[in-house]
Amino acid sequence: MALVEKKMQQRGGKIQRIEARLTPDQKSRIEYAASLKRKSVSEFIISSADSAAVEAIEKHESWTLSREDQKRFVGALLRPPAPNKRLKAAVVRYKRLVANS
């Protein structure tokens, strides 16, 4: 590990880096937006990208159901249908696999 990286780690500094190529318009827009927020360009990019990442993860990891879908889901939990032939066959296969392992 390089000496600079060791020193930064000891001080709790950031050592990860991401590079991006921008059009001149994008760069100008980002610089202007950063100045409006009274942040450096790096601070602005990091906070914006981190917020977008959190939002993307939350959307990916959660479901939003319509009112009708909510009723069906809760109904299925409270009154599950009886197992059909395929489900019963799957249970038999599973028990056979578990018993043999």
C-alpha positions in Angstrom: 0.0 0.0 0.0 1.3 3.4 -0.9 2.5 5.7 1.9 -0.1 8.3 1.1 -2.9 5.8 1.3 -1.6 4.5 4.7 -1.5 8.0 6.1 -5.0 8.8 4.8 -6.4 5.5 6.3 -4.8 6.4 9.7 -6.5 9.8 9.6 -9.8 8.3 8.5 -9.4 10.0 5.1 -11.2 8.9 1.9 -9.1 7.0 -0.5 -11.7 5.7 -3.1 -11.9 7.5 -6.4 -14.4 7.6 -9.3 -13.8 9.3 -12.6 -16.4 10.5 -15.1 -16.3 12.2 -18.5 -18.7 15.1 -19.0 -19.8 17.2 -21.8 -18.9 20.9 -21.4 -22.6 21.7 -20.8 -22.8 19.0 -18.0 -19.7 20.3 -16.3 -20.9 23.9 -16.4 -24.3 22.9 -15.1 -22.8 20.9 -12.2 -20.4 23.7 -11.3 -23.2 26.2 -11.3 -25.5 23.9 -9.2 -22.6 23.3 -6.7 -22.1 27.1 -6.3 -25.8 27.6 -5.7 -25.6 25.0 -2.9 -22.3 26.6 -1.6 -20.5 23.3 -2.0 -17.4 22.3 -3.9 -18.0 20.4 -7.1 -16.8 17.2 -5.4 -19.1 17.6 -2.4 -22.0 18.3 -4.7 -21.4 15.3 -6.9 -20.8 13.0 -3.9 -24.0 14.1 -2.1 -26.1 14.0 -5.3 -24.8 10.6 -6.4 -25.2 9.2 -2.9 -28.8 10.4 -2.6 -29.6 9.0 -6.0 -28.0 5.7 -5.0 -30.1 5.5 -1.8 -33.3 6.2 -3.7 -32.5 3.6 -6.4 -31.8 1.0 -3.7 -35.0 1.8 -1.8 -37.1 1.6 -5.0 -35.4 -1.7 -6.0 -35.8 -3.3 -2.5 -39.4 -2.3 -1.8 -42.8 -3.0 -3.3 -45.6 -0.5 -3.8 -49.0 -2.3 -4.2 -52.2 -0.9 -5.4 -55.1 -1.0 -3.0 -56.6 -4.0 -4.8 -53.2 -5.8 -4.8 -52.9 -5.1 -1.0 -56.3 -6.7 -0.4 -55.4 -9.8 -2.4 -52.0 -10.1 -0.7 -53.4 -9.8 2.8 -56.3 -12.1 1.9 -53.8 -14.8 0.7 -51.9 -14.5 3.9 -55.0 -14.7 6.1 -56.8 -17.4 4.0 -54.2 -19.3 2.0 -55.5 -21.6 -0.7 -55.3 -25.3 -0.2 -52.2 -26.9 -1.7 -52.6 -28.2 -5.3 -51.1 -31.3 -6.8 -47.9 -29.5 -8.0 -47.2 -28.1 -4.5 -47.8 -31.5 -2.9 -45.4 -33.1 -5.4 -42.8 -30.4 -4.7 -43.0 -31.1 -0.9 -42.5 -34.8 -1.6 -39.4 -34.1 -3.8 -38.0 -31.7 -1.2 -38.4 -34.2 1.7 -36.7 -36.8 -0.5 -33.8 -34.5 -1.2 -33.4 -33.5 2.5 -33.6 -37.1 3.7 -30.9 -38.1 1.2 -28.4 -35.3 2.1 
